[in-house]
Amino acid sequence: MENEIYDLIILGSGPAGVSAAIYAERYNLKSIMVGEIFGGTVMYPHKITNFTSYPEISGIELINNMKKHIEAINYTVIEDQIVKVEKLKDIFNVYLRNGKVLNSQNILIALGTFRRKLNAKGEDKFIGKGVHYCAICDAVFYKDKNTIVVGSGDGASMAVLLLAPIAKHVYQIIRKDELKTAPDTIEKLEKLNNYTLIKNNEIVEIQGDKFVNRVILKENFNGQKEIEMDGVFIEIGGAPNSAIINDLQVAVDSQGFIKVDNFLKTNVEGVWAAGDITNINGDFKQIINACSQGAVAAYDIYNKSQKSNVPHTNFTLER
Ligand SMILES: Cc1cc2nc3c(=O)[nH]c(=O)nc-3n(C[C@H](O)[C@H](O)[C@H](O)COP(=O)(O)OP(=O)(O)OC[C@H]3O[C@@H](n4cnc5c(N)ncnc54)[C@H](O)[C@@H]3O)c2cc1C
């Protein structure tokens, strides 16, 4: 039996993908969403205070709300890993780890980012043994221990605020001489009494036995290059999750983020991208932006389908 051909396959089930799904359903596009982790990166923030209409909500709560919304509209989500995407004769083939291949006339890439590595000596050896990329997940293991957060952005500073009530001391190390953090967060950092900011410096090596026990710095700090350390939290942002779409030859910027126009269209016919994986808004990668981009992309895909007279089948539930 021949595979059915969707109007749209949404790759990724984070905020960008979920918003696109809500609008795709509204426009009666025959669509489906595939994502490995429903909610995506939203599982990391323990406290979100900047998503409109929620003065404060945890990442997990927000994901649960997204899930409820998707269930309320009976939208089909496949929870699986996409291993490859190719375009053959104007049809996209999306290969899943479970062996299934889905076909579509259009795709929306909403695959987000993965955590960037520091590439310091010893980093790989101690991953999970003192080297971490998610403070919300692992801060709890550092009660009364010495910790260091690498990075100057909001994510890094939030990690400091999370570690400070738990750890003995929290260092934050930045390459330049000032933080790239929102002013209200800087005020909170300045009030901490177990926090030290190390400027114009970087970690060149992470050492230990079974677990991390020291870091080696590039420049002297308090007269030495070595600091005793139990936990290293690397918070230097994300890199685009684009390996599986390399064959499509979608245009990217110098850092690999997908170039899109105002309607989230890429240079490749039938391919849109939304959320953290795009080059829109530079470093300002936020849930609200991802949601907006997913919605705009679905709207544009609908408009394009209208113009090309793609026959719209009724939406079917596949559970
Ligand atoms: C620590 C931290 C704290 C943050 N705090 C905030 C905050 O307070 N407020 C805020 O607005 N933003 C915050 N953000 C940013 C926010 O989480 C992102 O901007 C948002 O999640 C981006 O949504 P997205 O849908 O583009 O990508 P993601 O949320 O990253 O979702 C990507 C989706 O693609 C899927 N995927 C990737 N590769 C594959 C594959 N091969 N096969 C199948 N599925 C795949 C993933 O499983 C996931 O479903 C924070 C981020 C971090 C890391």
The ligand as an SDF file (V2000), in Angstrom:
LIG
                    3D

 53 58  0  0  0  0  0  0  0  0999 V2000
   18.2630   26.3440   30.5600 C   0  0  0  0  0  0  0  0  0  0  0  0
   17.3070   27.0670   29.6670 C   0  0  0  0  0  0  0  0  0  0  0  0
   16.4110   27.9760   30.2140 C   0  0  0  0  0  0  0  0  0  0  0  0
   15.5050   28.6690   29.3760 C   0  0  0  0  0  0  0  0  0  0  0  0
   14.6410   29.5420   29.9510 N   0  0  0  0  0  0  0  0  0  0  0  0
   13.7360   30.2080   29.1810 C   0  0  0  0  0  0  0  0  0  0  0  0
   12.7920   31.0940   29.7750 C   0  0  0  0  0  0  0  0  0  0  0  0
   12.7700   31.2980   30.9920 O   0  0  0  0  0  0  0  0  0  0  0  0
   11.9200   31.7460   28.9400 N   0  0  0  0  0  0  0  0  0  0  0  0
   11.9190   31.5510   27.5830 C   0  0  0  0  0  0  0  0  0  0  0  0
   11.0970   32.1420   26.9120 O   0  0  0  0  0  0  0  0  0  0  0  0
   12.8140   30.7020   27.0010 N   0  0  0  0  0  0  0  0  0  0  0  0
   13.7200   30.0240   27.7690 C   0  0  0  0  0  0  0  0  0  0  0  0
   14.6090   29.1670   27.1830 N   0  0  0  0  0  0  0  0  0  0  0  0
   14.6060   29.0440   25.7060 C   0  0  0  0  0  0  0  0  0  0  0  0
   13.4600   28.1400   25.1900 C   0  0  0  0  0  0  0  0  0  0  0  0
   13.4700   26.9140   25.8700 O   0  0  0  0  0  0  0  0  0  0  0  0
   13.6270   27.9460   23.6770 C   0  0  0  0  0  0  0  0  0  0  0  0
   13.6800   29.2010   23.0510 O   0  0  0  0  0  0  0  0  0  0  0  0
   12.4580   27.1480   23.0590 C   0  0  0  0  0  0  0  0  0  0  0  0
   12.2630   25.9270   23.7090 O   0  0  0  0  0  0  0  0  0  0  0  0
   12.7210   26.9020   21.5610 C   0  0  0  0  0  0  0  0  0  0  0  0
   11.6700   26.1570   21.0240 O   0  0  0  0  0  0  0  0  0  0  0  0
   11.8730   25.2880   19.6720 P   0  0  0  0  0  0  0  0  0  0  0  0
   10.5570   24.6300   19.4470 O   0  0  0  0  0  0  0  0  0  0  0  0
   12.4700   26.1160   18.6260 O   0  0  0  0  0  0  0  0  0  0  0  0
   12.9920   24.1970   20.0230 O   0  0  0  0  0  0  0  0  0  0  0  0
   13.0770   23.0970   21.1980 P   0  0  0  0  0  0  0  0  0  0  0  0
   12.2720   23.5040   22.3950 O   0  0  0  0  0  0  0  0  0  0  0  0
   14.5320   22.8660   21.3970 O   0  0  0  0  0  0  0  0  0  0  0  0
   12.4050   21.8070   20.5560 O   0  0  0  0  0  0  0  0  0  0  0  0
   13.0520   21.0540   19.5540 C   0  0  0  0  0  0  0  0  0  0  0  0
   12.2470   19.7970   19.2510 C   0  0  0  0  0  0  0  0  0  0  0  0
   12.8970   19.0770   18.2000 O   0  0  0  0  0  0  0  0  0  0  0  0
   13.0350   17.7100   18.6010 C   0  0  0  0  0  0  0  0  0  0  0  0
   14.1460   17.0840   17.8870 N   0  0  0  0  0  0  0  0  0  0  0  0
   15.4210   17.5180   17.7070 C   0  0  0  0  0  0  0  0  0  0  0  0
   16.1120   16.6440   16.9480 N   0  0  0  0  0  0  0  0  0  0  0  0
   15.2450   15.6450   16.6340 C   0  0  0  0  0  0  0  0  0  0  0  0
   15.3350   14.4450   15.8600 C   0  0  0  0  0  0  0  0  0  0  0  0
   16.4630   14.0810   15.2200 N   0  0  0  0  0  0  0  0  0  0  0  0
   14.2460   13.6540   15.7680 N   0  0  0  0  0  0  0  0  0  0  0  0
   13.0690   13.9950   16.3690 C   0  0  0  0  0  0  0  0  0  0  0  0
   12.9250   15.1150   17.1020 N   0  0  0  0  0  0  0  0  0  0  0  0
   13.9940   15.9180   17.2370 C   0  0  0  0  0  0  0  0  0  0  0  0
   13.1930   17.7790   20.1090 C   0  0  0  0  0  0  0  0  0  0  0  0
   12.9610   16.5070   20.7320 O   0  0  0  0  0  0  0  0  0  0  0  0
   12.1230   18.8340   20.4300 C   0  0  0  0  0  0  0  0  0  0  0  0
   10.8540   18.2290   20.4390 O   0  0  0  0  0  0  0  0  0  0  0  0
   15.5160   28.4530   27.9820 C   0  0  0  0  0  0  0  0  0  0  0  0
   16.4190   27.5390   27.4270 C   0  0  0  0  0  0  0  0  0  0  0  0
   17.3100   26.8450   28.2520 C   0  0  0  0  0  0  0  0  0  0  0  0
   18.2610   25.8560   27.6420 C   0  0  0  0  0  0  0  0  0  0  0  0
  1  2  1  0
  2  3  1  0
  2 52  2  0
  3  4  2  0
  4  5  1  0
  4 50  1  0
  5  6  2  0
  6  7  1  0
  6 13  1  0
  7  8  2  0
  7  9  1  0
  9 10  1  0
 10 11  2  0
 10 12  1  0
 12 13  2  0
 13 14  1  0
 14 15  1  0
 14 50  1  0
 15 16  1  0
 16 17  1  0
 16 18  1  0
 18 19  1  0
 18 20  1  0
 20 21  1  0
 20 22  1  0
 22 23  1  0
 23 24  1  0
 24 25  2  0
 24 26  1  0
 24 27  1  0
 27 28  1  0
 28 29  2  0
 28 30  1  0
 28 31  1  0
 31 32  1  0
 32 33  1  0
 33 34  1  0
 33 48  1  0
 34 35  1  0
 35 36  1  0
 35 46  1  0
 36 37  1  0
 36 45  1  0
 37 38  2  0
 38 39  1  0
 39 40  1  0
 39 45  2  0
 40 41  1  0
 40 42  2  0
 42 43  1  0
 43 44  2  0
 44 45  1  0
 46 47  1  0
 46 48  1  0
 48 49  1  0
 50 51  2  0
 51 52  1  0
 52 53  1  0
M  END
$$$$
